[in-house]
């Protein structure tokens, strides 16, 4: 009986220590919690510990451009980004984050190995059409090449995000947001780019980017 009581006391003490440890904290309103801790213990629930999401509703963050990442987090924090996926999930999570925490999150995710999405091999015609849009755009509709801003390997470029090996479902949803709404005001350039894309164009280029050729 004494042993059981002593065990319970020790277990309670250990639990209290773990909950108060900064290394095991999920307190989003505590500015002393590091970006790395938040990334691994909060963001990981949707985006994976290394930023490689297995759910296509949530984007891969691994190897994302730091400048782009920080800009988006500040848009969420300031409620400037209004797309449903943004405000439903990210407004509450980001509202108390400090600039230092956002910087820490950015440093962490940008340093992770790029994601690689496994799945059925896409049809060759879809990949070819998607590649043509990525590399050349849709000239007869005035749509520029995606690669002109996002880089020849879709790796992104500062304020332009990495697209290589991003979930195609997520990319299509964001293209539709840019094309049909004003829910992402910071992406005004993409509204112009996406306005003439057909649903097939979006599907083709998103499929190509998700299965982007590994170099």
N, CA, C and O of each residue as an XYZ file, in Angstrom:
860
protein
N       0.835     -1.204      0.000
C       0.000      0.000      0.000
C       0.874      1.260      0.000
O       0.639      2.194     -0.766
N       1.901      1.264      0.888
C       2.807      2.412      0.943
C       3.536      2.590     -0.391
O       3.735      3.712     -0.857
N       3.933      1.463     -1.000
C       4.631      1.527     -2.282
C       3.738      2.137     -3.350
O       4.188      2.970     -4.136
N       2.466      1.725     -3.385
C       1.527      2.249     -4.389
C       1.336      3.741     -4.226
O       1.303      4.489     -5.202
N       1.206      4.178     -2.932
C       1.012      5.604     -2.681
C       2.255      6.397     -3.098
O       2.147      7.474     -3.685
N       3.427      5.854     -2.788
C       4.678      6.516     -3.154
C       4.821      6.603     -4.666
O       5.282      7.616     -5.192
N       4.425      5.534     -5.372
C       4.511      5.527     -6.836
C       3.625      6.608     -7.442
O       4.015      7.295     -8.386
N       2.405      6.748     -6.870
C       1.487      7.762     -7.385
C       2.025      9.161     -7.168
O       1.890     10.030     -8.029
N       2.637      9.376     -6.013
C       3.216     10.692     -5.717
C       4.345     11.019     -6.688
O       4.440     12.134     -7.200
N       5.205     10.021     -6.932
C       6.319     10.229     -7.861
C       5.821     10.470     -9.268
O       6.353     11.324     -9.977
N       4.799      9.724     -9.685
C       4.248      9.895    -11.031
C       3.659     11.284    -11.202
O       3.834     11.923    -12.240
N       2.954     11.748    -10.165
C       2.355     13.090    -10.228
C       3.433     14.159    -10.323
O       3.289     15.135    -11.058
N       4.513     13.967     -9.574
C       5.616     14.937     -9.598
C       6.273     14.994    -10.960
O       6.601     16.072    -11.456
N       6.466     13.826    -11.567
C       7.080     13.782    -12.894
C       6.171     14.437    -13.925
O       6.638     15.164    -14.802
N       4.867     14.177    -13.814
C       3.911     14.768    -14.763
C       3.922     16.280    -14.641
O       3.904     16.991    -15.645
N       3.952     16.773    -13.406
C       3.977     18.227    -13.198
C       5.230     18.840    -13.785
O       5.186     19.916    -14.381
N       6.361     18.145    -13.613
C       7.622     18.634    -14.169
C       7.569     18.700    -15.680
O       8.030     19.672    -16.279
N       6.998     17.648    -16.316
C       6.914     17.618    -17.781
C       6.035     18.730    -18.304
O       6.355     19.363    -19.311
N       4.897     18.977    -17.606
C       3.961     19.987    -18.083
C       4.526     21.395    -17.933
O       4.173     22.298    -18.691
N       5.406     21.573    -16.951
C       5.960     22.910    -16.748
C       7.253     23.117    -17.519
O       7.795     24.222    -17.529
N       7.750     22.080    -18.160
C       9.005     22.183    -18.899
C       8.783     22.905    -20.219
O       7.852     22.594    -20.962
N       9.642     23.863    -20.498
C       9.529     24.611    -21.751
C       9.714     23.696    -22.949
O       9.215     23.984    -24.037
N      10.435     22.587    -22.752
C      10.677     21.663    -23.859
C       9.464     20.822    -24.202
O       9.441     20.152    -25.234
N       8.452     20.853    -23.341
C       7.256     20.071    -23.587
C       6.011     20.953    -23.569
O       4.922     20.483    -23.241
N       6.164     22.202    -23.912
C       5.065     23.154    -23.816
C       4.355     23.351    -25.150
O       4.988     23.464    -26.199
N       3.018     23.389    -25.086
C       2.212     23.717    -26.260
C       1.464     25.030    -26.048
O       0.456     25.286    -26.706
N       1.947     25.845    -25.146
C       1.298     27.103    -24.820
C       1.586     28.135    -25.896
O       2.688     28.677    -25.970
N       0.589     28.401    -26.729
C       0.777     29.319    -27.853
C       0.843     30.778    -27.407
O       1.228     31.654    -28.182
N       0.471     31.028    -26.171
C       0.483     32.414    -25.681
C       1.713     32.712    -24.839
O       1.799     33.771    -24.217
N       2.666     31.786    -24.815
C       3.880     31.979    -24.021
C       5.028     32.358    -24.950
O       5.512     31.506    -25.695
N       5.471     33.600    -24.927
C       6.528     34.038    -25.853
C       7.876     33.379    -25.610
O       8.772     33.475    -26.448
N       8.032     32.703    -24.458
C       9.307     32.050    -24.183
C       9.404     30.661    -24.807
O      10.472     30.049    -24.794
N       8.303     30.163    -25.349
C       8.337     28.871    -26.038
C       8.966     29.082    -27.413
O       8.535     29.952    -28.170
N       9.961     28.305    -27.728
C      10.694     28.525    -28.986
C       9.895     28.085    -30.206
O       8.959     27.291    -30.108
N      10.286     28.616    -31.342
C       9.664     28.217    -32.599
C       9.848     26.735    -32.883
O       8.948     26.087    -33.418
N      11.006     26.199    -32.529
C      11.267     24.771    -32.745
C      10.296     23.917    -31.939
O       9.748     22.939    -32.448
N      10.084     24.296    -30.664
C       9.143     23.552    -29.825
C       7.739     23.619    -30.401
O       7.039     22.606    -30.441
N       7.316     24.794    -30.847
C       5.989     24.931    -31.445
C       5.871     24.109    -32.724
O       4.848     23.470    -32.970
N       6.921     24.131    -33.532
C       6.903     23.371    -34.785
C       6.728     21.888    -34.521
O       5.942     21.220    -35.193
N       7.457     21.374    -33.547
C       7.462     19.940    -33.292
C       6.264     19.463    -32.487
O       5.875     18.300    -32.590
N       5.667     20.356    -31.677
C       4.605     19.915    -30.792
C       3.230     20.468    -31.135
O       2.223     19.955    -30.648
N       3.170     21.494    -31.955
C       1.878     22.059    -32.344
C       1.658     21.927    -33.863
O       0.705     21.289    -34.310
N       2.546     22.534    -34.630
C       2.400     22.509    -36.093
C       2.426     21.080    -36.642
O       1.788     20.770    -37.648
N       3.179     20.225    -35.956
C       3.340     18.842    -36.418
C       2.037     18.072    -36.458
O       1.922     17.097    -37.201
N       1.046     18.490    -35.672
C      -0.221     17.777    -35.647
C      -0.900     17.778    -37.019
O      -1.628     16.843    -37.352
N      -0.665     18.820    -37.807
C      -1.247     18.899    -39.154
C      -0.190     18.771    -40.248
O      -0.438     18.170    -41.294
N       0.984     19.337    -40.002
C       1.994     19.437    -41.058
C       3.117     18.407    -40.945
O       3.992     18.356    -41.811
N       3.108     17.590    -39.899
C       4.178     16.624    -39.713
C       5.367     17.239    -38.990
O       5.615     18.440    -39.096
N       6.098     16.410    -38.257
C       7.222     16.902    -37.458
C       8.269     17.592    -38.328
O       8.856     18.595    -37.923
N       8.498     17.058    -39.512
C       9.490     17.634    -40.425
C       8.841     18.493    -41.507
O       9.471     18.803    -42.519
N       7.588     18.876    -41.295
C       6.903     19.720    -42.278
C       6.431     18.975    -43.495
O       6.112     19.590    -44.512
N       6.380     17.660    -43.414
C       5.940     16.827    -44.535
C       4.561     16.261    -44.203
O       4.439     15.212    -43.571
N       3.539     16.971    -44.637
C       2.169     16.616    -44.312
C       1.705     15.392    -45.097
O       2.001     15.251    -46.283
N       0.969     14.504    -44.413
C       0.394     13.343    -45.105
C      -1.057     13.604    -45.481
O      -1.673     12.791    -46.171
N      -1.603     14.711    -45.044
C      -2.988     15.079    -45.336
C      -2.990     16.194    -46.376
O      -2.438     17.264    -46.122
N      -3.596     15.973    -47.540
C      -3.554     16.987    -48.600
C      -4.279     18.283    -48.272
O      -4.158     19.263    -49.008
N      -5.031     18.302    -47.176
C      -5.661     19.551    -46.756
C      -4.644     20.529    -46.175
O      -4.881     21.736    -46.123
N      -3.518     19.991    -45.743
C      -2.505     20.809    -45.089
C      -1.228     20.807    -45.922
O      -0.724     19.740    -46.274
N      -0.704     21.976    -46.241
C       0.453     22.035    -47.138
C       1.734     21.511    -46.504
O       1.915     21.564    -45.288
N       2.608     21.012    -47.347
C       3.963     20.703    -46.910
C       4.688     22.013    -46.623
O       4.610     22.965    -47.399
N       5.386     22.045    -45.507
C       6.159     23.230    -45.118
C       7.653     22.997    -45.232
O       8.435     23.944    -45.152
N       8.055     21.759    -45.416
C       9.480     21.422    -45.485
C      10.144     22.144    -46.648
O       9.633     22.140    -47.768
N      11.288     22.764    -46.374
C      12.107     23.465    -47.364
C      11.392     24.667    -47.974
O      11.758     25.134    -49.052
N      10.368     25.166    -47.276
C       9.652     26.334    -47.796
C      10.524     27.584    -47.684
O      11.374     27.691    -46.800
N      10.296     28.514    -48.588
C      11.056     29.764    -48.591
C      10.793     30.548    -47.302
O       9.637     30.815    -46.975
N      11.835     30.918    -46.572
C      11.640     31.617    -45.288
C      10.868     32.929    -45.414
O       9.976     33.201    -44.611
N      11.202     33.738    -46.408
C      10.527     35.031    -46.569
C       9.038     34.837    -46.804
O       8.213     35.530    -46.209
N       8.703     33.908    -47.660
C       7.290     33.610    -47.932
C       6.599     33.092    -46.679
O       5.506     33.542    -46.336
N       7.231     32.156    -46.001
C       6.636     31.545    -44.814
C       6.312     32.605    -43.762
O       5.208     32.632    -43.219
N       7.277     33.472    -43.482
C       7.053     34.490    -42.460
C       5.953     35.459    -42.865
O       5.152     35.880    -42.030
N       5.913     35.810    -44.139
C       4.862     36.718    -44.611
C       3.479     36.106    -44.413
O       2.543     36.794    -44.005
N       3.351     34.811    -44.704
C       2.058     34.158    -44.541
C       1.666     34.061    -43.070
O       0.502     34.271    -42.730
N       2.606     33.751    -42.206
C       2.294     33.667    -40.780
C       1.832     35.018    -40.239
O       0.934     35.078    -39.399
N       2.433     36.080    -40.710
C       2.029     37.413    -40.252
C       0.672     37.810    -40.842
O      -0.088     38.550    -40.218
N       0.375     37.312    -42.049
C      -0.955     37.530    -42.621
C      -2.013     36.806    -41.784
O      -3.076     37.362    -41.507
N      -1.722     35.576    -41.387
C      -2.648     34.839    -40.524
C      -2.821     35.564    -39.191
O      -3.943     35.755    -38.721
N      -1.709     35.963    -38.592
C      -1.752     36.629    -37.280
C      -2.563     37.918    -37.344
O      -3.317     38.226    -36.421
N      -2.411     38.662    -38.420
C      -3.116     39.930    -38.566
C      -4.488     39.805    -39.206
O      -5.149     40.813    -39.455
N      -4.924     38.578    -39.474
C      -6.223     38.285    -40.090
C      -6.363     38.914    -41.468
O      -7.454     39.307    -41.882
N      -5.229     39.001    -42.173
C      -5.275     39.530    -43.530
C      -5.569     38.460    -44.555
O      -6.049     38.759    -45.648
N      -5.286     37.218    -44.216
C      -5.547     36.109    -45.139
C      -6.878     35.478    -44.776
O      -7.048     34.958    -43.673
N      -7.828     35.525    -45.717
C      -9.216     35.213    -45.411
C      -9.724     33.907    -46.016
O     -10.894     33.570    -45.839
N      -8.875     33.167    -46.722
C      -9.366     31.915    -47.299
C      -9.756     30.971    -46.169
O      -9.100     30.949    -45.127
N     -10.825     30.185    -46.364
C     -11.343     29.333    -45.281
C     -10.290     28.469    -44.613
O     -10.247     28.390    -43.385
N      -9.446     27.824    -45.391
C      -8.411     26.979    -44.796
C      -7.467     27.796    -43.927
O      -6.891     27.285    -42.968
N      -7.315     29.074    -44.273
C      -6.453     29.939    -43.499
C      -7.073     30.343    -42.170
O      -6.473     30.135    -41.115
N      -8.280     30.926    -42.214
C      -8.821     31.429    -40.953
C      -9.346     30.315    -40.055
O      -9.309     30.454    -38.832
N      -9.827     29.229    -40.619
C     -10.358     28.152    -39.781
C      -9.277     27.506    -38.932
O      -9.512     27.167    -37.772
N      -8.103     27.336    -39.500
C      -7.036     26.645    -38.795
C      -5.994     27.583    -38.202
O      -5.479     27.333    -37.112
N      -5.683     28.656    -38.911
C      -4.470     29.403    -38.583
C      -4.686     30.686    -37.784
O      -3.767     31.120    -37.090
N      -5.833     31.293    -37.851
C      -6.025     32.541    -37.116
C      -5.813     32.346    -35.621
O      -5.075     33.098    -34.984
N      -6.468     31.328    -35.070
C      -6.354     31.087    -33.641
C      -4.959     30.677    -33.229
O      -4.461     31.110    -32.190
N      -4.324     29.841    -34.038
C      -2.986     29.348    -33.714
C      -1.952     30.470    -33.736
O      -1.037     30.500    -32.913
N      -2.107     31.388    -34.681
C      -1.058     32.398    -34.901
C      -1.258     33.691    -34.120
O      -0.353     34.525    -34.083
N      -2.399     33.877    -33.504
C      -2.739     35.210    -32.993
C      -1.794     35.740    -31.922
O      -1.628     36.953    -31.792
N      -1.169     34.842    -31.148
C      -0.282     35.292    -30.074
C       1.195     35.092    -30.376
O       2.045     35.360    -29.526
N       1.508     34.623    -31.580
C       2.909     34.364    -31.909
C       3.702     35.668    -32.001
O       3.216     36.664    -32.536
N       4.894     35.648    -31.486
C       5.778     36.805    -31.594
C       6.563     36.728    -32.908
O       6.618     35.679    -33.551
N       7.160     37.840    -33.287
C       8.003     37.834    -34.486
C       9.156     36.835    -34.331
O       9.543     36.171    -35.292
N       9.700     36.735    -33.110
C      10.806     35.809    -32.869
C      10.357     34.361    -33.044
O      11.102     33.543    -33.584
N       9.158     34.040    -32.596
C       8.641     32.682    -32.764
C       8.398     32.373    -34.238
O       8.698     31.274    -34.704
N       7.859     33.336    -34.962
C       7.640     33.144    -36.395
C       8.973     32.943    -37.107
O       9.083     32.109    -38.006
N       9.982     33.709    -36.704
C      11.315     33.523    -37.273
C      11.838     32.119    -36.961
O      12.426     31.466    -37.824
N      11.626     31.663    -35.740
C      12.067     30.328    -35.361
C      11.358     29.241    -36.143
O      11.985     28.270    -36.566
N      10.068     29.392    -36.337
C       9.301     28.433    -37.144
C       9.833     28.405    -38.573
O      10.013     27.339    -39.162
N      10.080     29.583    -39.113
C      10.591     29.685    -40.474
C      11.948     29.012    -40.611
O      12.176     28.249    -41.549
N      12.846     29.295    -39.676
C      14.179     28.681    -39.707
C      14.077     27.163    -39.642
O      14.797     26.451    -40.343
N      13.188     26.681    -38.803
C      13.045     25.236    -38.617
C      12.532     24.560    -39.886
O      13.150     23.622    -40.389
N      11.404     25.038    -40.399
C      10.799     24.362    -41.543
C      11.623     24.526    -42.820
O      11.693     23.605    -43.633
N      12.241     25.681    -43.001
C      13.035     25.888    -44.215
C      14.270     24.988    -44.253
O      14.816     24.722    -45.323
N      14.707     24.521    -43.083
C      15.896     23.671    -43.026
C      15.586     22.185    -43.160
O      16.504     21.365    -43.188
N      14.306     21.826    -43.242
C      13.935     20.421    -43.343
C      14.088     19.913    -44.779
O      14.012     20.686    -45.734
N      14.302     18.616    -44.914
C      14.428     18.009    -46.248
C      13.115     18.151    -47.008
O      12.045     17.995    -46.420
N      13.177     18.443    -48.298
C      11.951     18.592    -49.087
C      11.062     17.358    -49.002
O      11.544     16.231    -48.888
N       9.773     17.592    -49.061
C       8.807     16.494    -49.013
C       8.841     15.698    -50.304
O       9.272     16.191    -51.346
N       8.386     14.477    -50.218
C       8.229     13.629    -51.393
C       6.917     12.879    -51.234
O       6.754     12.117    -50.281
N       5.987     13.079    -52.145
C       4.651     12.503    -52.031
C       4.560     11.244    -52.877
O       4.793     11.271    -54.085
N       4.220     10.150    -52.231
C       4.064      8.888    -52.960
C       2.608      8.710    -53.378
O       1.693      9.180    -52.702
N       2.411      8.039    -54.479
C       1.064      7.800    -54.976
C       1.119      7.197    -56.358
O       2.201      6.927    -56.879
N      -0.043      6.982    -56.961
C      -0.084      6.416    -58.313
C       0.664      7.292    -59.306
O       0.672      8.515    -59.174
N       1.281      6.687    -60.280
C       1.991      7.432    -61.321
C       0.984      8.173    -62.190
O       0.087      7.549    -62.757
N       1.114      9.494    -62.306
C       0.163     10.264    -63.120
C       0.259      9.879    -64.599
O       1.287      9.382    -65.060
N      -0.811     10.114    -65.317
C      -0.808      9.862    -66.753
C       0.225     10.763    -67.434
O       0.406     11.921    -67.058
N       0.882     10.214    -68.422
C       1.941     10.948    -69.123
C       1.404     12.224    -69.764
O       2.084     13.251    -69.772
N       0.183     12.161    -70.302
C      -0.383     13.356    -70.954
C      -0.607     14.479    -69.955
O      -0.386     15.649    -70.267
N      -1.047     14.122    -68.752
C      -1.273     15.123    -67.710
C       0.055     15.751    -67.299
O       0.155     16.969    -67.158
N       1.072     14.915    -67.108
C       2.390     15.426    -66.719
C       2.976     16.315    -67.814
O       3.572     17.350    -67.516
N       2.817     15.929    -69.057
C       3.343     16.735    -70.162
C       2.638     18.079    -70.250
O       3.273     19.115    -70.442
N       1.308     18.050    -70.107
C       0.554     19.306    -70.167
C       0.898     20.198    -68.975
O       1.026     21.414    -69.114
N       1.047     19.577    -67.801
C       1.409     20.355    -66.620
C       2.792     20.956    -66.743
O       3.014     22.104    -66.357
N       3.719     20.188    -67.276
C       5.078     20.688    -67.481
C       5.075     21.874    -68.440
O       5.797     22.848    -68.227
N       4.268     21.795    -69.491
C       4.200     22.888    -70.465
C       3.710     24.183    -69.807
O       4.217     25.267    -70.094
N       2.716     24.052    -68.919
C       2.208     25.239    -68.227
C       3.260     25.784    -67.274
O       3.471     26.994    -67.199
N       3.916     24.891    -66.548
C       4.932     25.322    -65.594
C       6.083     26.032    -66.289
O       6.560     27.062    -65.812
N       6.527     25.491    -67.404
C       7.714     26.035    -68.075
C       7.393     27.152    -69.058
O       8.219     28.039    -69.276
N       6.207     27.121    -69.650
C       5.888     28.087    -70.715
C       4.633     28.907    -70.473
O       4.375     29.865    -71.201
N       3.850     28.549    -69.466
C       2.582     29.219    -69.246
C       1.548     28.792    -70.266
O       1.637     27.713    -70.853
N       0.556     29.660    -70.470
C      -0.464     29.437    -71.507
C      -0.430     30.686    -72.385
O      -1.220     31.608    -72.184
N       0.474     30.718    -73.349
C       0.736     31.950    -74.105
C      -0.497     32.565    -74.761
O      -0.644     33.787    -74.773
N      -1.391     31.726    -75.309
C      -2.545     32.291    -76.006
C      -3.560     32.937    -75.064
O      -4.473     33.632    -75.509
N      -3.394     32.705    -73.757
C      -4.276     33.331    -72.769
C      -3.540     34.353    -71.908
O      -4.107     34.916    -70.972
N      -2.273     34.585    -72.236
C      -1.495     35.562    -71.483
C      -1.075     35.107    -70.107
O      -0.756     35.929    -69.248
N      -1.071     33.795    -69.885
C      -0.657     33.252    -68.587
C       0.838     32.990    -68.615
O       1.299     32.202    -69.441
N       1.610     33.620    -67.746
C       3.071     33.426    -67.757
C       3.481     32.078    -67.187
O       2.692     31.402    -66.527
N       4.708     31.700    -67.446
C       5.241     30.445    -66.919
C       5.373     30.520    -65.403
O       5.833     31.527    -64.864
N       4.969     29.455    -64.720
C       5.120     29.389    -63.260
C       6.587     29.501    -62.868
O       6.930     30.104    -61.851
N       7.446     28.909    -63.690
C       8.874     28.876    -63.381
C       9.512     30.260    -63.358
O      10.565     30.444    -62.747
N       8.890     31.228    -64.013
C       9.483     32.563    -64.063
C       9.541     33.216    -62.688
O      10.404     34.060    -62.446
N       8.635     32.840    -61.778
C       8.659     33.367    -60.414
C       9.081     32.318    -59.392
O       9.765     32.630    -58.417
N       8.673     31.082    -59.619
C       8.882     30.033    -58.619
C      10.162     29.235    -58.838
O      10.471     28.324    -58.070
N      10.907     29.580    -59.893
C      12.186     28.926    -60.136
C      12.086     27.707    -61.028
O      11.043     27.053    -61.066
N      13.155     27.388    -61.749
C      13.138     26.274    -62.709
C      12.910     24.918    -62.063
O      12.454     23.990    -62.731
N      13.218     24.781    -60.771
C      12.976     23.538    -60.044
C      11.791     23.684    -59.080
O      11.611     22.868    -58.175
N      11.001     24.719    -59.286
C       9.839     25.004    -58.430
C      10.239     25.120    -56.967
O       9.458     24.812    -56.067
N      11.461     25.567    -56.747
C      11.997     25.664    -55.394
C      11.572     26.940    -54.685
O      11.791     27.085    -53.482
N      10.964     27.870    -55.424
C      10.564     29.141    -54.857
C      11.694     30.153    -54.899
O      12.838     29.832    -55.221
N      11.334     31.396    -54.561
C      12.322     32.478    -54.609
C      11.876     33.590    -53.671
O      11.110     34.473    -54.057
N      12.362     33.539    -52.440
C      12.054     34.535    -51.418
C      10.548     34.681    -51.203
O       9.960     33.863    -50.496
N       9.900     35.700    -51.792
C       8.470     35.894    -51.541
C       7.586     34.941    -52.336
O       6.376     34.888    -52.119
N       8.188     34.188    -53.259
C       7.434     33.216    -54.048
C       7.674     31.819    -53.479
O       8.822     31.397    -53.341
N       6.601     31.099    -53.148
C       6.777     29.842    -52.404
C       7.328     28.690    -53.233
O       7.231     28.667    -54.460
N       7.905     27.744    -52.520
C       8.279     26.468    -53.106
C       6.993     25.735    -53.480
O       6.060     25.664    -52.680
N       6.944     25.187    -54.708
C       5.779     24.437    -55.175
C       6.091     22.967    -55.422
O       5.180     22.140    -55.466
N       7.354     22.637    -55.582
C       7.730     21.259    -55.889
C       7.292     20.321    -54.772
O       7.566     20.562    -53.596
N       6.603     19.241    -55.159
C       6.147     18.203    -54.239
C       5.144     18.709    -53.217
O       5.048     18.189    -52.106
N       4.391     19.746    -53.619
C       3.276     20.203    -52.803
C       2.041     19.374    -53.170
O       1.922     18.913    -54.305
N       1.139     19.186    -52.234
C      -0.083     18.424    -52.509
C      -0.886     19.080    -53.631
O      -1.156     20.280    -53.587
N      -1.257     18.303    -54.616
C      -2.001     18.855    -55.747
C      -3.362     19.403    -55.308
O      -3.797     20.440    -55.810
N      -4.032     18.726    -54.386
C      -5.334     19.216    -53.908
C      -5.194     20.602    -53.293
O      -6.023     21.482    -53.524
N      -4.147     20.786    -52.515
C      -3.926     22.084    -51.880
C      -3.640     23.156    -52.929
O      -4.167     24.266    -52.847
N      -2.813     22.828    -53.904
C      -2.477     23.795    -54.950
C      -3.714     24.210    -55.736
O      -3.894     25.392    -56.030
N      -4.563     23.252    -56.078
C      -5.773     23.561    -56.836
C      -6.690     24.486    -56.029
O      -7.228     25.456    -56.563
N      -6.860     24.181    -54.757
C      -7.709     25.027    -53.908
C      -7.175     26.447    -53.842
O      -7.953     27.400    -53.882
N      -5.860     26.605    -53.742
C      -5.290     27.944    -53.661
C      -5.391     28.685    -54.987
O      -5.625     29.893    -55.008
N      -5.215     27.969    -56.092
C      -5.400     28.603    -57.403
C      -6.828     29.112    -57.561
O      -7.053     30.184    -58.122
N      -7.784     28.344    -57.070
C      -9.188     28.768    -57.143
C      -9.445     29.967    -56.239
O     -10.231     30.849    -56.585
N      -8.792     30.003    -55.094
C      -8.917     31.172    -54.213
C      -8.400     32.414    -54.930
O      -9.059     33.453    -54.929
N      -7.227     32.309    -55.539
C      -6.666     33.450    -56.261
C      -7.555     33.865    -57.422
O      -7.769     35.056    -57.650
N      -8.073     32.886    -58.156
C      -8.837     33.181    -59.357
C     -10.207     33.777    -59.059
O     -10.647     34.683    -59.766
N     -10.885     33.289    -58.034
C     -12.304     33.586    -57.855
C     -12.639     34.488    -56.683
O     -13.785     34.917    -56.546
N     -11.658     34.788    -55.830
C     -11.951     35.574    -54.638
C     -10.855     36.612    -54.390
O      -9.856     36.682    -55.107
N     -11.078     37.407    -53.358
C     -10.060     38.351    -52.877
C      -9.624     37.969    -51.467
O      -9.260     38.827    -50.662
N      -9.666     36.670    -51.183
C      -9.393     36.196    -49.827
C      -7.905     36.156    -49.479
O      -7.535     35.967    -48.320
N      -7.055     36.336    -50.497
C      -5.618     36.408    -50.234
C      -5.080     37.689    -50.871
O      -4.415     37.638    -51.906
N      -5.366     38.831    -50.258
C      -5.014     40.117    -50.882
C      -3.533     40.298    -51.140
O      -3.155     41.038    -52.049
N      -2.668     39.629    -50.350
C      -1.226     39.780    -50.577
C      -0.786     39.089    -51.853
O       0.317     39.332    -52.342
N      -1.646     38.220    -52.405
C      -1.304     37.484    -53.617
C      -1.922     38.073    -54.865
O      -2.353     37.338    -55.754
N      -1.969     39.401    -54.942
C      -2.637     40.050    -56.074
C      -2.020     39.654    -57.411
O      -2.718     39.568    -58.421
N      -0.711     39.414    -57.415
C      -0.069     39.014    -58.668
C      -0.604     37.667    -59.145
O      -0.701     37.426    -60.349
N      -0.951     36.784    -58.200
C      -1.468     35.475    -58.578
C      -2.896     35.548    -59.083
O      -3.321     34.689    -59.857
N      -3.628     36.535    -58.669
C      -4.984     36.710    -59.186
C      -4.933     36.987    -60.679
O      -5.760     36.485    -61.440
N      -3.964     37.784    -61.092
C      -3.780     38.079    -62.512
C      -3.312     36.836    -63.259
O      -3.780     36.557    -64.363
N      -2.385     36.089    -62.656
C      -1.847     34.894    -63.297
C      -2.916     33.822    -63.472
O      -2.989     33.168    -64.512
N      -3.745     33.650    -62.440
C      -4.677     32.518    -62.419
C      -5.996     32.791    -63.128
O      -6.780     31.865    -63.336
N      -6.259     34.030    -63.502
C      -7.613     34.370    -63.947
C      -8.061     33.589    -65.181
O      -9.254     33.327    -65.340
N      -7.120     33.211    -66.061
C      -7.506     32.537    -67.309
C      -7.311     31.025    -67.270
O      -7.565     30.345    -68.264
N      -6.866     30.495    -66.145
C      -6.645     29.054    -66.067
C      -7.969     28.298    -66.028
O      -8.895     28.684    -65.315
N      -8.046     27.228    -66.796
C      -9.227     26.366    -66.760
C      -9.049     25.338    -65.644
O      -7.934     25.146    -65.158
N     -10.134     24.674    -65.230
C      -9.982     23.597    -64.240
C      -8.970     22.541    -64.681
O      -8.223     22.016    -63.855
N      -8.940     22.230    -65.969
C      -7.971     21.241    -66.458
C      -6.545     21.778    -66.339
O      -5.636     21.044    -65.954
N      -6.347     23.060    -66.670
C      -5.019     23.660    -66.506
C      -4.535     23.512    -65.067
O      -3.392     23.131    -64.815
N      -5.435     23.823    -64.124
C      -5.076     23.745    -62.708
C      -4.729     22.313    -62.312
O      -3.738     22.074    -61.623
N      -5.546     21.371    -62.750
C      -5.307     19.973    -62.412
C      -3.979     19.497    -62.991
O      -3.215     18.801    -62.323
N      -3.711     19.876    -64.235
C      -2.480     19.418    -64.897
C      -1.230     19.959    -64.208
O      -0.306     19.205    -63.903
N      -1.209     21.257    -63.966
C       0.004     21.850    -63.390
C       0.176     21.427    -61.931
O       1.303     21.245    -61.470
N      -0.932     21.271    -61.202
C      -0.843     20.825    -59.813
C      -0.350     19.389    -59.719
O       0.434     19.050    -58.832
N      -0.813     18.548    -60.639
C      -0.355     17.159    -60.670
C       1.130     17.097    -60.986
O       1.877     16.333    -60.375
N       1.547     17.910    -61.944
C       2.970     17.953    -62.310
C       3.826     18.398    -61.126
O       4.885     17.824    -60.874
N       3.375     19.408    -60.409
C       4.151     19.929    -59.277
C       4.207     18.930    -58.121
O       5.243     18.788    -57.472
N       3.097     18.242    -57.866
C       3.119     17.253    -56.795
C       4.111     16.132    -57.104
O       4.799     15.637    -56.211
N       4.175     15.747    -58.354
C       5.065     14.645    -58.770
C       6.285     15.198    -59.478
O       6.846     14.553    -60.364
N       6.698     16.411    -59.081
C       7.781     17.095    -59.771
C       9.003     16.189    -59.909
O       9.412     15.541    -58.946
N       9.584     16.145    -61.106
C      10.741     15.254    -61.332
C      11.865     15.512    -60.347
O      12.272     16.657    -60.153
N      12.362     14.477    -59.736
C      13.474     14.608    -58.786
C      14.781     14.740    -59.574
O      15.043     13.986    -60.511
N      15.568     15.693    -59.175
C      16.821     15.951    -59.884
C      17.967     15.162    -59.254
O      19.105     15.251    -59.716
